[in-house]
């Protein structure tokens, strides 16, 4: 299966799940077959409510974060980008197309399985600087 079809398949499963408002057993099996351990980690992140959407007021800017093992990771859905090491070392090298943070985000966004937090614009730059830091 090519990298592009991984994303297409994930998007297709997410869209169908949104209509049903759930992931079926068949969906879970298909996602595991496509992503393996990355899907298991994404599912854990979803179950543990580690996908967050920060809404900054009054600007209306939204920022997506997935809380990982080491720290919080910034996810930029439009670019299919994540600040995790897996993204830098495996996605950019073409070994995989999506890290588990991006998989969790896509599922969370389609099924509304995320926590929305509101912050003031004054905190935006401080939080973004923290989220963009490289792993120590």
C-alpha angles and dihedrals in degrees: 000000000000124000092248093054089053089062093041091051092048091049091048093050091047093050092049091046091051090058089051092038090229146059110255124217088256089054091051092051092047092049091049091050090052101041107017113186091006089063092048089053091046091051090050090052090051094047090048092049093240097145110095133183114201114203112197119209138247093004095056093225114156125207125187121214131180115198107226135185096271102030145318114306125211113227120197103194097189090059096034086235132149132180094224125116091243089061093049097044104032109020096044089045089055095242092120133003102218133031118217091259090061091045091051091047094052092050093043093050094050095045099034090242097148139092116247116212126188122215135168122257088245089071095046098089094043093051094043091052089052094047094047094053116117118244111274 
